[in-house]
Amino acid sequence: MTDLASPPNHLAETAVPATPAAAPAPPAAVAPPANGWGDPFPLGLASFGISALVLSSVMSGLIDPLATPAVLSLALALGFTTELVAGIIHFQRGETFPGLVFTAYSGFWLSYALLVQFYGPMVTADAAAITGMFLLAWAIFSSYMLLAAIRTNLTTIVIFTLLNGVFYLAAFGAFLESAGLGHAAGFVLIADAAVALYASAAIIVNTTWERTVLPVP
């Protein structure tokens, strides 16, 4: 790929994104933080959404691939660092599903940055195959996270469905060395980033306004 919780657990509320690494309907009023921790869910969604939006602009071909170093800076600062923080706080609050979502996908962003900047150029044989396997492994992980997300809400399901589309398209694009499939993955990722950013905005806006301003299905 040259180219996400029960008040207080937004992802797990309906039974239990990414991503980027889905959001439940935010509470109408501010809920007391669990164990003294605030809700990290909008942070994780924003970190994923911003990183994914910039990455997708390159994947889709809207921006020249020579701009990839700018993507790597976001991948490390937001995609890796703040998603990791959000995931750890979710685990601290006893919220396993979003904790796994954000910590696992923070690992994606770190591995992506390392692959593109350092290790990818060192691959001298089967570059397309190993890139495809890298993406396919994340697609498989995203598939069973989607299965878990089905017990949450529509927004979470949409985020993980789109994310699966991104990884499978990008993986087969790498295996087949198809620029078209890679660009298609980029456009799907744009949609996924938009949903994640909207969900992040809805949670934080609804929380601060103490009522539903931005609905989330």
C-alpha positions as CSV (number, residue, x, y, z in Angstrom):
1,M,0.0,0.0,0.0
2,T,2.1,2.9,-1.2
3,D,-0.2,3.5,-0.4
4,L,-9.4,2.1,13.4
5,A,-16.4,0.9,22.8
6,S,-21.1,0.6,26.6
7,P,-20.8,4.0,27.6
8,P,-17.9,4.3,28.0
9,N,-17.0,1.8,25.4
10,H,-18.2,3.2,22.1
11,L,-17.2,0.3,19.9
12,A,-18.7,-2.3,22.1
13,E,-21.9,-0.6,23.1
14,T,-24.4,-2.6,21.1
15,A,-23.2,-6.0,22.2
16,V,-19.0,-4.0,20.8
17,P,-13.4,0.5,14.0
18,A,-10.0,1.8,12.2
19,T,-8.5,1.6,10.0
20,P,-6.9,3.3,9.6
21,A,-8.3,2.0,12.2
22,A,-16.1,3.0,13.7
23,A,-18.3,4.8,16.1
24,P,-21.4,4.3,18.0
25,A,-24.1,6.9,18.5
26,P,-22.4,9.3,20.9
27,P,-24.0,9.9,24.3
28,A,-26.3,12.8,24.7
29,A,-24.6,13.9,27.9
30,V,-21.1,13.7,29.2
31,A,-20.5,10.3,30.8
32,P,-18.1,10.1,33.8
33,P,-14.7,8.8,32.7
34,A,-13.9,5.2,33.5
35,N,-11.1,4.8,36.1
36,G,-10.3,8.5,35.7
37,W,-9.5,8.2,32.0
38,G,-11.3,10.3,29.4
39,D,-12.7,8.8,26.2
40,P,-9.8,8.2,23.7
41,F,-12.2,7.0,20.9
42,P,-12.4,10.3,19.0
43,L,-8.6,10.7,19.3
44,G,-8.1,7.3,17.7
45,L,-10.6,8.0,14.9
46,A,-9.1,11.4,14.2
47,S,-5.6,9.9,14.1
48,F,-6.7,7.2,11.7
49,G,-8.8,9.6,9.6
50,I,-6.2,12.3,9.1
51,S,-3.4,9.8,8.3
52,A,-5.7,7.8,6.0
53,L,-6.9,10.8,4.1
54,V,-3.4,12.0,3.3
55,L,-2.3,8.5,2.4
56,S,-5.3,8.0,0.1
57,S,-4.6,11.2,-1.8
58,V,-1.3,9.5,-2.9
59,M,-2.7,6.0,-3.4
60,S,-5.5,7.3,-5.6
61,G,-3.2,9.2,-7.8
62,L,-4.6,12.6,-6.9
63,I,-1.2,13.6,-5.6
64,D,2.1,12.6,-7.1
65,P,3.8,9.6,-5.3
66,L,6.9,11.8,-4.8
67,A,4.9,13.4,-1.9
68,T,5.0,10.1,0.0
69,P,7.6,11.4,2.6
70,A,4.8,13.8,3.9
71,V,2.6,10.7,4.4
72,L,5.3,9.0,6.4
73,S,5.5,11.9,8.8
74,L,1.7,11.5,9.5
75,A,2.0,7.8,9.7
76,L,4.5,8.0,12.5
77,A,3.1,11.0,14.4
78,L,-0.6,10.3,14.2
79,G,-1.2,6.9,12.7
80,F,1.4,5.2,15.0
81,T,1.9,7.4,18.0
82,T,-1.6,8.8,18.9
83,E,-3.5,5.7,17.8
84,L,-1.2,3.7,20.1
85,V,-2.0,6.1,23.0
86,A,-5.7,5.8,22.3
87,G,-5.5,2.0,22.2
88,I,-3.6,1.8,25.5
89,I,-6.1,4.0,27.2
90,H,-9.0,1.9,25.9
91,F,-7.3,-1.2,27.4
92,Q,-6.8,0.7,30.6
93,R,-10.6,1.4,30.6
94,G,-11.3,-2.3,30.1
95,E,-12.4,-1.8,26.5
96,T,-10.7,-4.6,24.6
97,F,-12.2,-4.2,21.1
98,P,-11.2,-0.6,20.5
99,G,-8.0,-1.2,22.4
100,L,-7.1,-3.9,19.9
101,V,-8.2,-1.8,17.0
102,F,-6.1,1.2,17.7
103,T,-3.0,-0.5,19.0
104,A,-2.9,-3.0,16.1
105,Y,-3.5,-0.4,13.4
106,S,-0.8,1.8,15.0
107,G,1.5,-1.1,14.2
108,F,0.3,-1.0,10.6
109,W,1.3,2.6,10.3
110,L,4.7,2.0,11.9
111,S,5.4,-1.0,9.7
112,Y,4.2,0.9,6.6
113,A,6.6,3.8,7.3
114,L,9.5,1.4,7.9
115,L,8.7,-0.6,4.8
116,V,8.5,2.4,2.5
117,Q,11.3,4.4,4.0
118,F,13.9,1.7,4.9
119,Y,13.2,-1.9,4.1
120,G,11.2,-1.8,0.9
121,P,14.2,-0.4,-1.1
122,M,16.3,-3.2,0.2
123,V,14.1,-5.9,-1.4
124,T,15.7,-7.0,-4.6
125,A,13.5,-10.0,-5.5
126,D,9.7,-10.7,-5.3
127,A,9.0,-7.1,-4.3
128,A,5.4,-7.3,-5.6
129,A,4.8,-10.6,-3.9
130,I,6.0,-9.6,-0.4
131,T,4.1,-6.3,-0.7
132,G,1.0,-8.2,-1.6
133,M,1.5,-10.5,1.4
134,F,2.0,-7.6,3.7
135,L,-1.3,-6.1,2.6
136,L,-3.1,-9.4,2.5
137,A,-2.1,-10.2,6.1
138,W,-3.7,-6.8,7.2
139,A,-6.8,-7.6,5.1
140,I,-7.2,-10.9,6.9
141,F,-6.9,-9.2,10.3
142,S,-9.4,-6.5,9.2
143,S,-11.8,-9.3,8.1
144,Y,-12.2,-10.8,11.5
145,M,-12.3,-7.3,13.1
146,L,-15.3,-6.7,10.7
147,L,-16.9,-9.9,12.0
148,A,-16.6,-8.5,15.5
149,A,-17.8,-5.1,14.5
150,I,-21.1,-6.5,13.2
151,R,-22.2,-6.6,16.8
152,T,-21.7,-2.8,17.2
153,N,-23.4,-0.3,15.0
154,L,-23.7,0.8,11.4
155,T,-20.9,3.4,11.5
156,T,-18.4,0.9,12.8
157,I,-19.5,-1.7,10.2
158,V,-19.1,0.8,7.4
159,I,-15.6,1.8,8.6
160,F,-14.4,-1.8,8.7
161,T,-16.2,-2.8,5.5
162,L,-14.4,0.0,3.6
163,L,-11.1,-0.8,5.3
164,N,-11.4,-4.4,4.1
165,G,-12.0,-3.1,0.6
166,V,-8.9,-1.0,0.8
167,F,-6.6,-3.8,2.0
168,Y,-8.0,-6.5,-0.5
169,L,-7.8,-4.1,-3.4
170,A,-4.4,-2.9,-2.5
171,A,-3.2,-6.5,-1.9
172,F,-4.3,-7.9,-5.2
173,G,-3.1,-4.7,-6.9
174,A,0.3,-5.4,-5.6
175,F,0.2,-9.1,-6.5
176,L,-1.0,-8.3,-10.0
177,E,1.1,-5.1,-10.3
178,S,-2.1,-3.3,-11.2
179,A,-2.0,0.5,-10.8
180,G,-5.7,0.6,-11.4
181,L,-6.5,-1.6,-8.4
182,G,-4.1,0.5,-6.3
183,H,-5.8,3.7,-7.3
184,A,-9.2,2.1,-6.6
185,A,-8.0,1.2,-3.1
186,G,-7.0,4.8,-2.6
187,F,-10.5,6.1,-3.5
188,V,-12.1,3.6,-1.1
189,L,-9.7,4.8,1.6
190,I,-10.8,8.4,1.0
191,A,-14.4,7.4,1.8
192,D,-13.2,5.4,4.9
193,A,-11.2,8.4,6.2
194,A,-14.2,10.7,5.7
195,V,-16.5,8.3,7.8
196,A,-13.9,8.0,10.5
197,L,-13.4,11.8,10.7
198,Y,-17.1,12.4,10.8
199,A,-17.5,9.9,13.6
200,S,-14.7,11.5,15.6
201,A,-16.3,14.9,15.1
202,A,-19.7,13.6,16.2
203,I,-18.4,12.1,19.4
204,I,-16.5,15.1,20.5
205,V,-19.1,17.7,19.4
206,N,-22.0,15.8,21.0
207,T,-20.0,15.3,24.2
208,T,-19.1,19.0,24.6
209,W,-22.6,20.2,23.6
210,E,-24.1,17.5,25.9
211,R,-26.7,16.6,23.2
212,T,-26.8,15.1,19.8
213,V,-25.7,17.7,17.3
214,L,-24.1,15.3,14.7
215,P,-26.1,12.0,14.5
216,V,-24.2,8.8,14.2
217,P,-26.1,5.7,13.1
